[in-house]
Amino acid sequence: MAEDLKFELSLEVAENLETFSELLKKDANTMLNEALEQYFENEQKKLLEKNLEDENAMTNLDFDEFWDDVDI
C-alpha cells in the first residue's frame, strides 16, 4: 500500500524541508516520518479528548439532578 501513495508538497514546504534538513543534519524522510508520527499522536489525543467530552456531556447529571425539575 505504501508504494501507492503520492504526495505533493508546496514549494514553501519543500524549501523548508530542504533548509531544515541541512540545519538539523537529518534526511527529509526522517523529518517527514517524525512530523507525521507527531501529527498522528496529536490527532489521537484530540479524538480521545473529544470522546471523553462527549461521554461526559451525556452523563454529567446524576439521577436526582436529572429528575429534579420534572413535574409529573
N, C-alpha and C positions, 0 to 999 in steps of 0.2 A: 504494500500500500504506500509506503513512504516514497517509492520511486515515482508514483503517480502524482505527487504533489508538485504544484508550480507556484512560485512566489514572485510577486512583483513589488519591488521596493521603490519608493520615490527617490528622486535624485538626492534630496536632502538627507534622507535616511542612509542611503548608500555612501554618501560622503562622510557622514558622522561615523558610520561603521568602519570605514577606512581610516579615518582620523584616530578614533579610539583604539583601533587595532594596533596602530603604530605607538600610541601613547602608553597603552597597557601591555604591549608586547604579547597580545593574545590574537589567535586567528579568529576570523569572522564567524566560523561555525561554532566555536566555543562560546563567543559572546551571544550569538543568537540562541543557542541552547540554554545558556544561563538566563537570558532575558525571558524566554518562553517558560522555563521552569518557574521563575518568579511570578510571571503573569498567571500561570495556572494555579499556583498556591494562593495568590491574592483573590482570584475569582472563586476558588473553592471556599475560602474564608467568608467571602461576601454571601455566597449561596447558603452556607451553614448558618450565618447570622440572620439572613432573611428567613430561612426556615424556622429558626428559633423564635424570631419576632412574630411570624405568622402563627406559630403554635401558641405563643404566649397571648397573642391577641384573642385567640379563641378560648383561652382558659384563664383569663385574668380575674374573673369573678368567682367567688365561692357560691355555694348553693343559696345561702341566706341573702347575700348581696344581690344575686340574680333575681330572686323572687320577692325582695323587699317591697318594691313599689307596684307590684302586680295586684290589682283588685279583682277579686273573683265574685 
